[in-house]
Amino acid sequence: MTSLSTARPPATTLYSRIREELRERILSGAWQPHDRVPSESTLMAKYGVSRITVRQALGDLESARMIFKVPGKGSFVAENKPFQELGRLQGFAEAMGAMGHETFNRVLRRETVPASATVAERLRLAPGTPVTEVQRVRYLDREPVSVDHTWLPQALGDRVVREDLATRDIFLILENDCATPLGHADLALGARLADEALAGHLGVRTGAPVLHIERLTHDRDGNPVDYEHLYCRSDSFQYRMRLQRR
């Protein structure tokens, strides 16, 4: 009987190892955008695996848009993902437009609803108070990157929904059209598994992990004016933050 010390690791372990080692080379900057990734034959020889195992690893990286293939030439490192700085209070279109990206929104819902217990608590309202709910799919360079659920106090929400929610950020509408200068936001980050509806909007498989951001934005006087849940694809878009050690 073969001992554990000499047993060959299963193919899934090998392909995962190859994928993660190549991924680390890309994320660390060792390989720059448009650098060529080692050929399938080179990777097969290095890791002692079959072509199908190598292709599984490369296929995962291609699906995550970390590499792209050129027929007859091989695989290459893709451009860095677009990103938004969490350290700045900016709307999505505001941040992406400044970086030269095309954005637009598909509005799924905009209506007045009774505030749930959570929404009411965040906006400092009594449960059941009418609030404005807006749901949108955010597109970056014509690809869906997030689904945003927003709740606003009705007085502000009634004005916001009259504006062009397909192209404009709610933050800018609040400041420019509602005379409500923004002050700060509180954020909580986590991960969720996409249900069928969310997966359909984002173009991912049901059960795929997505980044979840809960954000409560206040005006300059400290009043909560915008409560959101953002569900973001992590394979085509990033949020970044710089932290200082004091």
Backbone hydrogen bonds, N-H to C=O, Kabsch-Sander energy under -0.5 kcal/mol:
donor,donor_aa,acceptor,acceptor_aa,energy
6,T,3,S,-0.9
7,A,3,S,-0.8
13,T,10,P,-0.6
14,L,10,P,-1.8
15,Y,11,A,-2.9
16,S,12,T,-1.9
17,R,13,T,-2.1
18,I,14,L,-2.4
19,R,15,Y,-2.5
20,E,16,S,-2.6
21,E,17,R,-2.3
22,L,18,I,-2.4
23,R,19,R,-2.6
24,E,20,E,-2.2
25,R,21,E,-1.6
26,I,22,L,-1.7
27,L,23,R,-2.8
28,S,24,E,-2.4
29,G,26,I,-1.0
30,A,25,R,-1.0
31,W,25,R,-1.7
32,Q,30,A,-0.5
34,H,77,V,-3.1
35,D,32,Q,-2.5
37,V,75,S,-2.9
43,L,39,S,-2.4
44,M,40,E,-2.6
45,A,41,S,-2.1
46,K,42,T,-2.4
47,Y,43,L,-2.4
48,G,44,M,-1.5
49,V,44,M,-1.1
54,V,50,S,-1.7
55,R,51,R,-2.7
56,Q,52,I,-1.8
57,A,53,T,-1.8
58,L,54,V,-2.6
59,G,55,R,-2.6
60,D,56,Q,-2.0
61,L,57,A,-1.7
62,E,58,L,-2.3
63,S,59,G,-2.4
64,A,60,D,-1.7
65,R,62,E,-1.5
66,M,61,L,-2.8
67,I,61,L,-0.9
68,F,76,F,-2.5
70,V,74,G,-2.9
73,K,70,V,-2.6
74,G,70,V,-1.9
76,F,68,F,-3.0
77,V,35,D,-2.6
78,A,66,M,-2.5
84,Q,238,Q,-1.9
86,L,84,Q,-0.5
86,L,240,R,-3.8
87,G,240,R,-0.6
88,R,85,E,-1.0
90,Q,88,R,-1.4
95,A,91,G,-2.3
96,M,92,F,-2.7
97,G,93,A,-2.7
98,A,94,E,-1.2
99,M,95,A,-0.6
99,M,96,M,-0.8
100,G,97,G,-1.5
101,H,96,M,-2.4
104,F,139,Y,-1.3
105,N,166,A,-2.9
106,R,137,V,-2.5
107,V,105,N,-0.6
108,L,135,Q,-3.1
109,R,135,Q,-1.7
111,E,133,E,-2.0
113,V,131,V,-2.7
115,A,129,T,-2.1
120,A,116,S,-2.8
121,E,117,A,-2.1
122,R,118,T,-2.4
123,L,119,V,-2.4
124,R,120,A,-0.6
124,R,121,E,-0.7
125,L,120,A,-3.1
128,G,115,A,-2.5
129,T,126,A,-2.2
131,V,113,V,-2.8
132,T,152,L,-2.7
133,E,111,E,-3.1
133,E,131,V,-0.5
134,V,150,T,-2.8
135,Q,109,R,-2.6
136,R,148,D,-2.2
137,V,106,R,-2.4
138,R,136,R,-0.6
138,R,146,S,-3.2
139,Y,104,F,-2.9
140,L,143,E,-3.1
141,D,102,E,-3.7
143,E,140,L,-1.5
145,V,138,R,-2.9
146,S,138,R,-1.3
147,V,231,Y,-2.1
148,D,136,R,-2.9
149,H,229,H,-2.8
150,T,134,V,-3.2
150,T,148,D,-0.5
151,W,227,Y,-2.9
152,L,132,T,-2.2
154,Q,130,P,-0.8
156,L,153,P,-0.9
157,G,153,P,-3.1
158,D,154,Q,-3.0
159,R,155,A,-0.5
159,R,156,L,-0.7
160,V,156,L,-2.4
161,V,157,G,-2.5
162,R,159,R,-0.8
163,E,160,V,-1.9
165,L,163,E,-1.5
167,T,164,D,-0.9
168,R,164,D,-1.9
173,I,169,D,-1.9
174,L,170,I,-2.7
175,E,171,F,-2.1
176,N,172,L,-3.2
177,D,173,I,-2.1
178,C,173,I,-1.4
180,T,174,L,-2.1
183,G,218,H,-3.0
184,H,218,H,-0.7
186,D,216,L,-2.5
188,A,214,E,-1.9
190,G,212,H,-2.3
192,R,210,V,-2.5
194,A,208,A,-2.9
199,A,195,D,-2.9
200,G,196,E,-2.0
201,H,197,A,-1.9
202,L,198,L,-2.1
203,G,199,A,-1.5
204,V,199,A,-1.8
207,G,194,A,-3.3
208,A,205,R,-2.0
210,V,192,R,-2.9
211,L,232,C,-2.5
212,H,190,G,-2.4
213,I,230,L,-2.6
214,E,188,A,-2.8
215,R,213,I,-0.6
215,R,228,E,-2.1
216,L,186,D,-2.4
217,T,215,R,-0.5
217,T,226,D,-3.1
218,H,184,H,-3.4
219,D,223,N,-2.6
220,R,181,P,-1.8
222,G,219,D,-2.1
225,V,217,T,-2.8
226,D,217,T,-1.5
227,Y,151,W,-2.5
228,E,215,R,-2.8
229,H,149,H,-2.3
230,L,213,I,-3.0
231,Y,147,V,-2.4
232,C,211,L,-3.0
232,C,230,L,-0.6
233,R,145,V,-2.8
238,Q,82,P,-2.1
240,R,84,Q,-2.5
246,R,244,Q,-0.6
